[in-house]
């Protein structure tokens, strides 16, 4: 029996796992009940070794192994977002203000299904080597040290002796039957910048007697918005967005400080460096206006660099198992993804699996109406299981 057929047999379990997780979402670094649920489900799988707290208390690793051979990791993120769900469904979030609005509930359920599919092959010794299932906390946010979940697991040895890694992501922009795959840079470097513009401030009636940080900020903003497309070619993926400006407390006082914060998105390391240099130049203009500035950059996720060899396995598996599916080959956009930390360490790749629901609602990622076509659950488990087996054995025959 093929993995695709076996996955259809456990579709009910896949749906139940996903809906349970959807009802009880937890924020980044707080996935206590989620990790307990994952560990308990893994413990039911024959032959799997389960470890908790790998790099972070809510991280879970399950390992299937048989004999000697290569090792591949299957990564699933388990955290949710601070969003109030507006779906009127039986499995609606019971944790008010917290929602699985990015599909991590589906990713986790699919990885559990993948482990079930591969378990029997390992028991029968049809596969030699190891598959490590990395159930990773905190993909959505970084902590006060600037780290998300992946760096913690990597530092704790989660990738030790691992030869490759694979993952998937829900894609509501694509319909069921569509899979998006891209070689090379596919998601963005994510940096945050925080700048303070310092002046003397003064009385609102006598601006000429002091210096005004808002006036300086106006010049800085013009320069920032001119970087992409003017200082960097429009053909290069590069975005600077201002997300926060704070300054002053009353109408008749010119403050002595204005704070501005934004995000920087790019694909290549070279563009990332140029953007930082140009932002420094933009803030530097305040010094010609008798002001000062303080500027810091916080580096979050690197750009996701997908391995073409792994992508070839993805495509081969999809064509063999789902010949009617459409494979779309283009980058995923300028969103960030901390699986990119894993892809910096070892050959790795992520694909986007179309899950769009056909109705009148806007169900994009990170929105209160996000939902999925649950037919993708057995499909995702099949693709990951077949890809892992192909990588370990060189054959995708189940």
C-alpha positions as CSV (number, residue, x, y, z in Angstrom):
1,X,0.0,0.0,0.0
2,X,1.3,3.4,-0.9
3,X,1.9,6.2,1.6
4,X,-0.8,8.1,-0.2
5,X,-3.3,5.3,0.5
6,X,-2.1,4.9,4.1
7,X,-2.5,8.7,4.6
8,X,-6.1,8.6,3.5
9,X,-6.7,5.8,6.1
10,X,-5.5,8.1,8.9
11,X,-7.2,11.2,7.6
12,X,-9.7,11.2,10.5
13,X,-6.8,11.2,13.0
14,X,-5.0,14.0,11.0
15,X,-8.2,16.1,11.1
16,X,-8.8,15.4,14.8
17,X,-5.2,16.3,15.7
18,X,-5.3,19.5,13.7
19,X,-8.7,20.6,15.2
20,X,-7.6,19.8,18.8
21,X,-4.5,21.9,18.3
22,X,-6.6,24.7,16.7
23,X,-8.8,24.8,19.7
24,X,-6.0,25.1,22.2
25,X,-3.4,27.5,20.6
26,X,-0.5,28.8,22.6
27,X,1.8,31.8,21.9
28,X,5.5,31.6,21.1
29,X,7.6,30.2,24.0
30,X,4.4,29.3,25.9
31,X,3.5,26.0,24.1
32,X,3.3,23.9,27.3
33,X,0.0,22.0,26.6
34,X,0.8,21.8,22.9
35,X,4.2,20.1,23.4
36,X,2.6,17.7,26.0
37,X,0.0,16.7,23.4
38,X,2.6,16.2,20.7
39,X,4.8,14.1,23.0
40,X,1.9,11.9,24.1
41,X,0.9,11.3,20.4
42,X,4.5,10.4,19.5
43,X,4.7,8.0,22.4
44,X,1.9,6.0,20.7
45,X,4.1,5.3,17.6
46,X,6.0,2.0,17.7
47,X,9.7,2.3,17.7
48,X,10.0,6.1,18.1
49,X,12.3,7.8,20.6
50,X,10.8,10.9,22.2
51,X,12.8,13.7,23.7
52,X,11.5,16.9,25.4
53,X,13.2,20.1,26.1
54,X,15.7,20.0,23.3
55,X,17.0,23.6,23.4
56,X,13.8,24.9,24.9
57,X,11.3,23.4,27.4
58,X,8.5,23.3,24.9
59,X,10.5,21.7,22.1
60,X,9.9,18.0,21.2
61,X,12.0,15.7,19.1
62,X,10.9,12.2,17.9
63,X,13.4,9.9,16.2
64,X,12.7,6.8,14.1
65,X,15.8,4.8,13.2
66,X,16.9,1.5,11.8
67,X,20.5,0.4,11.1
68,X,23.1,2.8,9.7
69,X,22.4,5.4,7.0
70,X,21.8,9.1,6.5
71,X,19.5,11.2,8.7
72,X,16.8,13.6,7.6
73,X,14.8,16.0,9.8
74,X,11.1,16.9,9.4
75,X,10.4,20.2,11.0
76,X,7.0,21.4,12.2
77,X,6.4,24.7,14.1
78,X,3.9,24.5,17.0
79,X,3.2,28.1,18.2
80,X,0.2,30.4,17.4
81,X,-0.5,34.1,17.0
82,X,-2.1,36.8,19.2
83,X,-5.2,37.1,17.0
84,X,-8.8,36.9,18.0
85,X,-10.4,34.2,15.9
86,X,-13.6,35.1,14.0
87,X,-14.4,31.8,12.4
88,X,-17.7,30.3,13.4
89,X,-16.6,26.6,13.5
90,X,-16.8,23.8,16.0
91,X,-13.1,23.8,16.5
92,X,-12.8,27.6,17.1
93,X,-10.0,28.7,19.4
94,X,-10.9,28.4,23.1
95,X,-8.0,30.6,24.1
96,X,-9.4,34.1,23.6
97,X,-7.1,36.3,21.6
98,X,-4.8,33.4,20.5
99,X,-5.3,31.7,17.2
100,X,-3.5,29.3,14.9
101,X,-3.7,31.8,12.0
102,X,-0.6,30.6,10.2
103,X,-1.3,26.9,9.9
104,X,1.0,25.6,12.5
105,X,-1.7,23.3,13.8
106,X,-1.8,21.7,10.4
107,X,2.0,21.5,10.2
108,X,2.1,19.7,13.5
109,X,-0.7,17.3,12.6
110,X,1.0,16.5,9.3
111,X,4.3,15.8,11.0
112,X,2.6,13.5,13.4
113,X,1.0,11.8,10.4
114,X,4.3,11.5,8.7
115,X,5.8,9.8,11.7
116,X,2.9,7.3,11.7
117,X,3.4,6.6,8.0
118,X,7.2,6.0,8.3
119,X,7.0,4.0,11.5
120,X,6.1,0.7,9.8
121,X,8.7,1.0,7.2
122,X,11.3,1.4,9.9
123,X,9.9,-1.5,11.8
124,X,10.2,-3.7,8.7
125,X,13.7,-2.3,8.1
126,X,12.6,-1.1,4.6
127,X,14.4,2.1,5.5
128,X,17.9,2.4,6.9
129,X,19.0,5.6,8.7
130,X,17.1,8.1,10.8
131,X,14.2,10.5,10.6
132,X,14.1,13.2,13.3
133,X,10.9,15.0,13.8
134,X,11.6,18.5,15.2
135,X,8.5,20.0,16.8
136,X,9.7,23.5,17.2
137,X,8.4,26.3,19.4
138,X,8.4,30.0,18.7
139,X,8.6,30.4,15.0
140,X,6.5,33.5,15.0
141,X,8.4,35.7,17.5
142,X,11.8,36.2,19.0
143,X,12.6,36.6,22.7
144,X,14.5,39.4,24.4
145,X,17.8,37.8,23.1
146,X,16.5,38.1,19.5
147,X,16.2,34.4,19.0
148,X,13.2,32.3,17.8
149,X,12.8,28.6,18.4
150,X,15.0,27.2,15.6
151,X,18.3,28.7,16.9
152,X,17.6,27.3,20.4
153,X,17.1,23.8,19.0
154,X,20.1,24.1,16.7
155,X,22.4,25.2,19.6
156,X,21.2,22.2,21.7
157,X,22.3,19.8,19.0
158,X,19.0,19.3,17.2
159,X,20.8,19.1,13.9
160,X,23.7,17.0,15.1
161,X,24.6,14.4,12.4
162,X,21.5,15.5,10.4
163,X,22.2,15.5,6.7
164,X,19.1,17.4,5.4
165,X,15.8,18.9,6.6
166,X,12.4,19.3,5.1
167,X,9.2,21.2,6.0
168,X,6.0,22.5,4.5
169,X,3.8,25.6,4.9
170,X,0.1,26.2,4.4
171,X,-0.6,28.5,1.5
172,X,-4.2,29.9,1.5
173,X,-3.3,31.9,-1.7
174,X,-3.1,28.6,-3.5
175,X,-6.0,26.1,-3.9
176,X,-6.0,22.5,-3.1
177,X,-4.1,20.7,-5.8
178,X,-1.4,23.4,-6.1
179,X,2.1,23.2,-4.6
180,X,4.6,26.1,-4.7
181,X,8.3,25.2,-4.8
182,X,11.3,27.5,-5.4
183,X,15.0,26.9,-5.6
184,X,17.4,29.2,-3.8
185,X,16.2,32.3,-1.9
186,X,12.5,32.0,-1.3
187,X,11.6,34.0,1.8
188,X,13.1,37.1,3.2
189,X,15.9,38.2,5.5
190,X,14.1,39.9,8.4
191,X,15.7,42.7,10.2
192,X,14.2,45.3,12.6
193,X,15.6,48.8,13.0
194,X,15.0,51.1,15.9
195,X,16.1,54.7,15.7
196,X,15.9,57.6,18.1
197,X,16.3,61.2,16.7
198,X,17.5,63.5,19.4
199,X,17.1,67.3,19.5
200,X,16.8,70.0,22.1
201,X,13.0,70.3,21.9
202,X,11.4,73.6,23.0
203,X,8.3,75.7,23.3
204,X,5.8,75.2,20.5
205,X,5.5,79.0,20.1
206,X,9.3,79.5,19.7
207,X,10.6,76.6,17.4
208,X,13.4,78.8,16.2
209,X,15.0,78.7,19.7
210,X,15.6,75.0,19.7
211,X,15.8,72.0,17.4
212,X,12.8,69.9,16.3
213,X,13.1,66.1,16.0
214,X,9.9,65.9,14.0
215,X,11.3,68.2,11.4
216,X,14.4,66.0,11.2
217,X,12.3,62.8,11.1
218,X,10.5,64.2,8.1
219,X,13.8,64.3,6.1
220,X,14.8,60.9,7.4
221,X,11.5,59.3,6.3
222,X,11.8,60.8,2.8
223,X,15.3,59.2,2.5
224,X,14.1,55.8,3.9
225,X,11.2,55.6,1.5
226,X,13.5,56.4,-1.4
227,X,16.0,53.6,-0.8
228,X,14.1,50.8,-2.5
229,X,13.9,51.6,-6.2
230,X,16.3,54.5,-6.0
231,X,19.3,53.3,-4.1
232,X,18.7,49.7,-4.9
233,X,17.4,48.4,-8.3
234,X,13.7,47.7,-8.5
235,X,14.7,44.3,-9.8
236,X,16.0,43.3,-6.4
237,X,13.7,42.3,-3.6
238,X,14.1,45.0,-1.0
239,X,11.4,46.5,1.3
240,X,11.6,49.0,4.2
241,X,8.4,49.6,6.1
242,X,7.9,52.0,9.0
243,X,5.7,50.4,11.7
244,X,6.0,52.7,14.7
245,X,6.6,56.4,15.4
246,X,6.4,57.8,18.9
247,X,7.2,61.2,20.2
248,X,5.9,64.0,22.3
249,X,3.1,64.2,24.9
250,X,1.3,67.5,24.5
251,X,0.4,70.0,21.8
252,X,2.6,73.0,22.8
253,X,5.9,71.2,23.5
254,X,8.4,70.2,20.9
255,X,9.9,67.0,22.3
256,X,13.6,66.4,22.5
257,X,13.3,62.8,21.1
258,X,11.3,60.9,18.5
259,X,11.4,57.1,18.2
260,X,10.9,55.3,14.9
261,X,10.8,51.6,14.3
262,X,10.5,49.5,11.1
263,X,11.2,46.3,9.3
264,X,13.7,45.5,6.6
265,X,13.1,42.7,4.1
266,X,15.5,41.3,1.5
267,X,16.6,38.1,-0.2
268,X,20.4,38.2,-0.7
269,X,23.0,38.9,2.0
270,X,24.4,41.6,-0.3
271,X,21.1,43.5,-0.4
272,X,20.7,43.1,3.3
273,X,24.0,44.8,3.9
274,X,23.3,47.7,1.4
275,X,19.9,48.3,3.1
276,X,21.5,48.7,6.5
277,X,24.2,51.1,5.1
278,X,21.5,53.2,3.4
279,X,19.4,53.4,6.5
280,X,22.4,54.6,8.4
281,X,22.9,57.3,5.8
282,X,19.3,58.3,6.1
283,X,19.5,58.8,9.8
284,X,22.9,60.5,9.4
285,X,21.1,63.5,7.8
286,X,20.0,64.7,11.2
287,X,23.6,65.6,12.1
288,X,23.5,68.3,9.4
289,X,20.4,69.7,11.1
290,X,22.0,70.0,14.5
291,X,20.6,66.8,15.8
292,X,21.9,63.4,16.9
293,X,20.6,59.9,16.4
294,X,20.8,56.4,17.9
295,X,20.2,53.5,15.7
296,X,20.2,49.7,16.2
297,X,19.5,46.7,14.0
298,X,18.0,43.5,15.3
299,X,18.6,40.6,13.0
300,X,15.8,38.0,13.1
301,X,15.4,35.4,10.4
302,X,17.9,34.9,7.5
303,X,16.6,34.4,4.0
304,X,15.2,30.9,3.4
305,X,17.6,29.3,0.9
306,X,15.9,26.2,-0.5
307,X,18.1,23.3,-1.7
308,X,17.4,22.4,-5.3
309,X,18.2,18.7,-4.9
310,X,15.6,18.3,-2.2
311,X,13.2,20.3,-4.3
312,X,13.8,17.8,-7.1
313,X,12.7,15.0,-4.7
314,X,9.6,17.0,-3.7
315,X,8.6,17.4,-7.4
316,X,9.3,13.8,-8.2
317,X,7.2,12.6,-5.3
318,X,4.3,15.0,-6.2
319,X,4.3,13.9,-9.8
320,X,4.3,10.2,-8.9
321,X,1.6,10.4,-6.2
322,X,-0.5,13.4,-7.3
323,X,-0.1,13.6,-11.1
324,X,-3.0,16.1,-11.4
325,X,-1.5,18.6,-9.0
326,X,0.0,21.8,-10.4
327,X,3.5,22.7,-9.3
328,X,4.1,26.4,-9.2
329,X,7.8,27.4,-9.3
330,X,8.3,30.9,-7.8
331,X,9.5,32.5,-4.6
332,X,7.1,32.6,-1.6
333,X,7.3,36.3,-0.9
334,X,9.0,38.6,1.6
335,X,7.6,37.0,4.7
336,X,10.1,35.6,7.3
337,X,10.5,32.0,8.2
338,X,12.8,30.7,11.0
339,X,13.2,27.4,9.2
340,X,15.8,29.5,7.3
341,X,18.2,29.1,10.3
342,X,18.1,25.3,9.7
343,X,18.7,25.9,6.0
344,X,21.8,27.9,6.8
345,X,23.3,24.9,8.6
346,X,22.4,22.0,6.3
347,X,20.7,21.4,2.9
348,X,17.0,22.0,3.5
349,X,13.9,23.0,1.7
350,X,10.3,24.0,2.4
351,X,7.4,23.9,0.0
352,X,4.1,25.7,0.2
353,X,1.0,23.5,0.0
354,X,-2.2,25.1,-1.4
355,X,-5.0,25.0,1.2
356,X,-7.3,27.8,0.1
357,X,-11.0,27.5,1.1
358,X,-13.5,28.4,-1.6
359,X,-15.8,30.9,0.0
360,X,-16.3,34.6,0.3
361,X,-14.0,35.1,3.3
362,X,-10.5,36.5,3.1
363,X,-8.6,33.7,4.8
364,X,-5.0,34.8,4.3
365,X,-2.2,34.0,6.7
366,X,-2.2,36.0,10.0
367,X,-5.9,37.0,9.6
368,X,-8.8,36.2,12.0
369,X,-10.6,34.2,9.3
370,X,-7.7,32.0,8.4
371,X,-8.7,28.3,7.8
372,X,-7.7,25.5,5.5
373,X,-9.1,22.9,3.2
374,X,-8.4,19.8,5.4
375,X,-7.9,17.6,2.3
376,X,-4.3,18.9,2.4
377,X,-3.5,17.0,5.6
378,X,-3.0,13.5,4.1
379,X,-1.4,15.1,1.1
380,X,1.2,16.9,3.2
381,X,1.9,13.8,5.2
382,X,2.4,11.7,2.1
383,X,4.8,14.2,0.4
384,X,6.9,14.5,3.6
385,X,7.0,10.7,4.2
386,X,7.8,9.9,0.6
387,X,10.5,12.6,0.4
388,X,12.1,11.3,3.6
389,X,12.1,7.8,2.4
390,X,13.5,8.7,-1.0
391,X,16.3,10.7,0.6
392,X,17.2,7.8,2.8
393,X,16.8,4.9,0.3
394,X,16.9,6.5,-3.1
395,X,13.5,4.9,-4.0
396,X,10.0,6.3,-3.5
397,X,8.2,3.1,-3.9
398,X,6.1,2.4,-0.9
